Amino acid sequence: MQFKKYTKQRTGSIQGLRSFKDTLPKNIKKVINKKGHIYSETLNNWKYIVGDSLFKVCYPKSFKNSNRFGVSTLVIMVKRGHEVDLEYSKKEIIDKMNDFFGYATIEKLKFTSFDDEKKICIKDNVIEDNVTIKKYQKKIENVKNEKIKKSLIELTKVFKEK
C-alpha cells in the first residue's frame, strides 16, 4: 500500500479501502467518540444489559459524558411504579455496562419516571361526523332541511376521502 503525504485531514493515510470511521473529519470523530458511540451501543444492547423484565419498563433517554465538573451519567426513563425495581438493580446495570464497554463508562444512573397510561379524549359525535372545514360547517348547520343537511355532510366526507 502507498501512503499519501499531503492531505487536509491527516499527515499520512493509507490508500485503499478504509473503515467509515477513518474517513470522517476529526471534529466529527471527537463527537462520536465522546457521546454518540456509547449511547447508540447502549440502545442496541439495552435488553442484554438490563434483562427481559426491566427491558419492558425502562429505556435509556440520554447520556452525559464526564467532564471536570461532573461524572458520566445515563438518564433512564422508567414507568411509574417500577422505580424501586430499577433502584435495586442499579449497581448491577452499571457493572454490566462497564463490562460491556471494557472500561468505566458510566459512574451514575439517573431515573426519570413517566406515565404509561394513554389518555383518550371523547369528542362529540357531531364534530366527529362533520369532516368539513369550519367555515362550511357553520353554513351547513344553518340549513333547515335535515335531508339536505345530511346529504351535504356525506358529500364532504366523499371529498375528504379523495
Long-range contacts (C-beta under 8 A, 24 or more apart in sequence): 34-65, 35-63, 35-65, 38-63, 38-65, 38-101, 38-105, 39-63, 41-100, 41-101, 42-74, 42-97, 45-100, 48-96, 48-100, 49-93, 49-96, 49-97, 49-100, 50-89, 50-93, 50-96, 53-85, 54-82, 54-85, 54-86, 54-89, 57-82, 57-85, 57-86, 58-82, 58-86, 61-112, 63-106, 66-107, 71-107, 71-108, 72-105, 72-106, 72-107, 72-108, 73-106, 73-107, 73-108, 73-109, 73-110, 74-106, 74-108, 74-109, 74-110, 75-110, 75-111, 75-112, 76-109, 76-110, 76-111, 76-112, 77-112, 77-113, 77-114, 78-111, 78-112, 78-113, 78-114, 79-113, 79-114, 79-115, 79-116, 80-113, 80-114, 80-115, 80-116, 83-111, 83-113, 86-111, 87-111, 129-153, 130-156, 131-156, 131-157, 131-160, 132-156, 132-160
